[in-house]
Each structure stands twice: as C-alpha cells, then as structure tokens.
Amino acid sequence: MFLEHFGLREQPFGVTPDPHFLYFSPSHLEAAASLLYGIQSQRGFMTLIAKPGMGKTTLLFALLEHLRGSARTAFLFQTHSDPQLFFALAYRRSGNPGPGRGYRAHAAQIE
C-alpha cells in the first residue's frame, strides 16, 4: 500500500530500522555530529536520549555503517544488566578476548 501510494521502490518499514531511510532533520544532524565528534575525540561512553520513535536506533545504525571500515564496533541492546555483565558482553561483541575467563563465560550465558 505504501509503495504504490507514495511511489516508493521498496518497503520503508521493516522489522529493524534501516539507515537508508533516515531523514536527517536538523536535530538528527546535530546528534550524529555530536556522536561522531565524541568517537573521534575518544570521549568514552556517550548517550543518545530521546522519546521512542524519534530515530535513535536508525541513527546509530547509520553511524555504525559510516564507521564500518575504520573502527571495530558492537551494537549492544541488552542494557538491563549489572556492570560486569554489560562489560562482558561489550568485550565479547567487539571481538576482544576480555579481561578474564569469568567475563567471557558470563557473556556467553546471555547470548
């Protein structure tokens, strides 16, 4: 229905957000620039906070695509955990061996 009505060539609403359909409004451009600056200046952890449906995940997917050839990245969506589990998962997803066997075993349990 959307394809025909709006003259689209492909379905814009998939199961996961598709960065190819991201509209860079002024606030999206500012958020993307801030995240990219934070990464380039090695600021550590950053947060992107907005109401549901505002494009946070899509923006992050676009940023991950942009960084694909120049950085090792990991998309963590299971954030309701204790710090030990969070870092274990971060190490595992980024391809690092982690600080110790306990971390790797802990992360493997939730995947």
PyMOL commands that set and color helices and strands:
alter all, ss='L'
color gray80, all
select helices_A, chain A and resi 2-6+19-21+26-40+56-67+83-94+101-110
alter helices_A, ss='H'
color red, helices_A
deselect
rebuild
show_as cartoon
